[in-house]
Amino acid sequence: MVSARPGAILKYAVTRRLTRIGNRCAVRLYGLVDARRSAGHRGAGVLVVTIAGRRTNAQRSTCVRYLNASEGLVVWGTGSGSPRDPDWFENLRRATVAQVRVGAERQLLIPRELVGEERNTMWNDVVLVQVPKVARYARRANRTIPVAILATPTDLVTPHAPT
């Protein structure tokens, strides 16, 4: 949580508000620039995920860094080192489907939060290996960074053995 130091709560609220404004600008600019250049780091791209807000049910779009994995697109919620999970990830936890835009391609994907050993393996062996600079945000946040897979519905189907 935010510390009780004088001004810390106000600083946190202002920072959070500015982050939201910046994100709205980034979403609007996403289609105007080459999405591959908007990641800022090698190895990770940027996508726009649109999901229903958990309180308002209004559609919310957010630019999110991602990696390709065999299971689908891997996303994580560092919140730039915020002490709490980002709002978009809280919304993603409750979503049954997400509209995802990678470059000009749009698709409906199924979000699934990774937990336990599956999350730790994806975080340590994929995210930190391919984008090691995100470790500083994890240290600053002082919390477990949530990780999710955005997969096509067919990727989630488990083949049944013949009976």
HUURLIN-V747107 format. One line per field, one symbol per residue. ss: DSSP state (2 for helix, 1 for strand, 0 for the rest). phi: phi as a letter, one per 30 degrees, with the letter a starting at -180 (. if undefined). A space follows every 50 residues. Layout:
ss: ???
phi: ???
This chain:
ss: 00000002222222222222222222222200002222000000111111 11000000111111111110011111002220000022222222000111 11001111111111022222222222222202222222222000001111 1022220000000
phi: .dddeeidddeddddddddddedddddddedccdeddddibdjccbbccc bdddcciddbcbdbdbbdbddkccbbcdhhjddbddedddddecdcbbdb bcicdcacbcdbddbiddddddddccddddbddddddddddhadddbbcc bdeddcdcdcddc
